[in-house]
Amino acid sequence: MDIYISSPLTGTAIGLTEVPDPVFAGQMVGPGAAVDPARTPQTAVAPIAGRLVKLKPHAFVVQSADGRGVLVHLGIDTVNLDGEGFELVATEGDELRAGQPVVTWNPAVVEAGGLSPVSPVIALDAEAAAIDVIVDGNVVAGDELFHWR
């Protein structure tokens, strides 16, 4: 079953090779795309419908009904912020619809603190050949970002 992965943020869609982190840029976590978010307060939304199986202030994973997981990582090295500047809107275990709010944060504050707000959106356990990037350029949260075959 094919699924479309929506952008969790408003900003500019970019390729993973442009992510300033070798693990994400090298697709070691998996294939996908990234969003360079607008530098305004944002609410990260679920990229697909499914269960919120992992929720941290800086990252979350939504698993579809057919078992595919999508990781959204809000910024690079933001785990080091220990949750400061992030507010959880959803709860781990929630059943989410695509576009439902999960975490609020401010990419401008992350950047002012010396970290990159670029946010990878990863198809976990996927083959790179199973991903078609749909968008390159401006996106609004909820717009299609890539297609997972």
N, C-alpha and C positions, 0 to 999 in steps of 0.2 A: 504494500500500500504506500503510495506517495504522500508525503506531507510537505506543506509549506511552512517554513520557519519565519516568523515575523520578527521585525526589529523590536527589541525591548526598550529602545531609547530613540529620542529625536536627535539627529545630528547628520554625520556624513558616513555612509557605508564605505568601508575600505576592505582590501584583501588582507588575509592573515599575514602575508609576508611583510606588511607595513606595520604590524604590531611591534612595539619596542620591547619585546621579550622573546628570547630565542626558543623557549619551550612552545609558546603559542605560534610564533612565526614559522617554526619548523614543523608544525602540525603534529607534535608529539602527543598532545592531548586528544587530537582529532581534527578533522577538517571542519570548515565553516567559513565565517566571515567575521568582521568586527565593525563596531560603530565608534567613531570619534564623536562623542556627544557634544551637543551645544553646551556652552559654559553658563548654564542657568540651572536652578534647582529642577530636578527631574524625578519622576516616578518610573522606575524600571518595571516593565510589565512582562507577563508570561509570554514567551515566544510561541508556545503551542498550548493546546488544551491537554490537561493531564494532572497527575498527582505531583505535588511539590515534595520530592523525596529527600532533598537536602537544602537547607537554608542557613546561610551564614550572612552576616551583614554585608560582606563584599562579594558574595557569589551565591548562586542557587542553581538547582537542577530540577527541571520539570520532566517527568516521564510520561510518554503517551500511553494510550490504552494498549498499543501493540508492543510496548516495552522499550521504545527508543527514548533515550535521554538527551536533553539539550541543556548544556551548561551555559550560564550567563555569568561572566566574571567582570565585575564593575571596577574598571581600572586595573593598573599593573602594580603589583606589590602592595595593594591596599589591605591585604591581610595584616600588615604591620600597623595599621591604624587601630587595631583592636576594637573595631565597630564604631569608633568615633566618627560622627558625621553621617552615619547611616541609620535609618529607622525602618524596622521591619513592619510591613503592613499586612503581610500574610503570615501563616503559621505552617511550619513543617507538617506534612501530612494532608494539607488542604487539597481538595479537588478544585482545579482552576480552569477557567475558560481562557482561551487565547486573548491577550490584551488586558487581563486582570492585574491590578497593581500588586507588586510584591515588595519592593524596597524603595524608599525615597532617599535621595542623596544630592549633593551639589558638586558636579564635576569641576567647577571653578575653584572650590575650596581644596579639592584633591590636588589640582594642578598647582595652586598657590603653595601647597605644602611640599612641592618638589616631586610629586608622583604623576605619572601619566594617567589621564582619565579614559584612555582608549579601552574599549570594552569588547573582548572576544565573545563570540556566540558560537559554541562548538557542538557539533553532532558527535556525541560520545559513541565510541565503538563502531564508527562508520568507516567505510572505505572511501578514500578521496574521490574515487570514480563515481560514487553514489551521490555526490553533491554537485548541484548546478547553482552557481551564484547568479542570482536574479538581478540584484541592484548594485550599482556602483554610483555613488553620489548622494544627494540629499535624501534622507528618510525621516519619516515621522513615526513615532512609536506605533506599532500595529501594522505598518507597511510590510509587504513581503520582502524578506532579506535573501533567503535562498531556498532551494528545493531539494528535498532528500528523497531519493528514489529507493 
